[in-house]
Amino acid sequence: MNLRKSNPNSVILLGTFIVASLSTACAEPVVLNQLKAVVNGEPITQNMVDQAVRTQVQVWVMGNNGMVGRSEATREIRKMEERALDDLIDRKLILSEFKTLGGVIKEQYIDESVNRFVDGRYEGDYDKFVADLNKSGMTISQFRDVQEENIAVQAIRSEKTGKDAIPNTPWELRRKYEEIKGDFASDGQPKIRIMSIPKETPESSPSQQEAIMKNVQSRLRSGADFGSLAKEYSADSYADKGGYIGVIGRNQLNSGLTQAAYSMGSGQVSPPMDDGTHWRIIKVDSRVGQKVPSFDELKDEVSKRLTVEKQQKKLETWLTKLRRDANVRIY
């Protein structure tokens, strides 16, 4: 079994990322321009949802200087796809509210927004910005329209969340500290177990092995003991020990498994990971050498996060009312 280092995830360029990310959806049969929703009499079609996702992807990639890691790109675009329709409905409702209030975005503010984008992402190199824009398939006019809508949406969101400071009680601060302190702990090192399920064996076909993998995953979700399942199903040198490897450094396993192990908290179990000839499942038993900041060290950050959460809750309450009062039909 080879669990040692392999080549890191490749970095992909803007155009390749957009094409590869959207190709999966295009490969499946779909009803052409299917009606997805109607908001206050205005239709939202599948093409509109797809275009919204495509625009978000293009702007997001450009915002990351045109280059992103494959795994990060895949994660981000999946999130965009999952929330695309809800985001589009909310956006239409918010922009409608903006117009009802008589809101107008001056060209000057759009210019400033575009300039901030170019300064922040391209260090003021407007030609490079335009070149990337052309590669993405967007026009300057379309990009400016996106910025105009973003300004309008942000203006309404700011108004509805309120600019006044929201007081946080000592009890709320302590509770939030306990909730987030692990996010600021030094990495330490994970103490792990691993399960290696072959994709194919002389006695078992790929489909049978996949069924075994899914069964193991289901049992783990239901609280089954990882060590017992590893002894039963794992096919590596750690199986007899219930998959126990112990504390691992950053160069002990290959990059994908190491990244997973170091990103997980104590007691967490990873989903099955494709590692060539096997599916690997990791459990982090605990971490050693971690240092957690004190409450006083994190107090300002805790208060900031708590305030943002309260503002977000206030905004969501308003959005819920907006959806309820609007004529929205989802197909």
Buried (B, 14 or more C-beta within 10 A) or exposed (E): BEBEBBEEBEEBEBBEBBEBBBEEEEEEEEEEEEBBBBBEEEEBBBEBBBBBBBBBBBBBBBEBBBEBBBEEBBEBBEEBBEEBBEBBBBBBBBBBBBEEEEBEBEEEBBEEBBEEBBEEBBEEEEEBBBEBBEBBEBEEEBBBBBBBBBBBBEBBBEBBBEEEEBEBEEEBBEEBBEEEBEEBEEEBBBBBBBBBBBBBEEEBEEEEBBEBBEEBBEBBEEEEEBBEBBBEBBEBEBBEBBBBBBBBEEEBBBBBBBBBBBEBEBEBBBEBBEBEEBBBBBBBBBBEEBEBBEEEEBBEBBBEBBBEBBBEEBBEEBBEEBBEEBEBEEE
